[in-house]
């Protein structure tokens, strides 16, 4: 039997080529299909420049949180404190802004607080030899949230400097009428995503992170400083959470103490939906961004179709369960191979 063109090229619809293609780009196809469906159902609303801009702007903070959470999940860990770090960063930079601290310093306060709490998470996990990062990050979740309420006295702090608001509110119209265009916050997300991709794929530390997720014992035996690498991992997660707080503060022109409550679950969901594994050692930056878009488009589509917020919660929960189950099936298939 003669070879078909598909088998000659090494790419078969049933072979490893298609399997690899779907593994890498399948999540992008899901995003495209969702957009096509909503474009058919509500074209005049969903396809409007303003609506598409809103989807990007509203999900910029979640995208940064998810990128940081992704690095943690690659090591088979979890960071429950990112929502509280976001809230603490927002309140601290808002207090500084109201006090007249120069705006360049105000812009650095959120990410700096994130780095500090992330360092505490990493050092606490490795030095105290805690059995799982769930415990350490659950503790810092409560500590950071308590500090947020103490500093703000439980009340929002508004009236930030224009330079602080810029990154959360500005957009580049490229000839489109306001408020359409590309949000400045999404450009920041793009820069962070590219930087994180380069770090994970092109540096020794990045390769060590994947190695730890694949098999921490083997990584330690091979000479990788696992403890130091984990500290860096949680500092990256904290930094991204602090940067996310800066974006949200700029967008809302305030630091409010309830910001970020429960958003760590959305970040975890976006990472898993995007194809990363709870078991560690796998995932892509592109997949994480696609996971954020899926959640954003799903919520937006349900909103413009007037679906109850309660049903939205149920549907998103089902999507998360399905994504995790697919991860389990994928892992079983890998073990059989």
ABEGO torsion letter per residue (X at the ends): XBBBAAAAAGBBAABAAAAAAAAAAAAAAAAAAAAAAAAAABAAAAABAAAAAAAAAAAAAAAAAAAAAAAAAAAGBBBAAAAAAAAAAAAAAAAAAAAGBBAAAAAAAAAAAAAAAAAAAAAAAAAAGBABAAAAAAAAAAAAAAAAAAAAGGBBBBGBBAAAAAAAABBBAGGBBOABEBBAAAAAAAAAAAAAAAAAAABAAAAAAAAAAABAAAAAAAGBBAAAAAAAAAAAAAAAAAAAAAAAAAAAGBBBAABGBGAAAAAAAAAAAAGBBAAEGBEBAAAAAAAAAAAAAAAAAAAAAGBBAAAAAAAAAAAAAAAAAAAAAAAAAAAAX
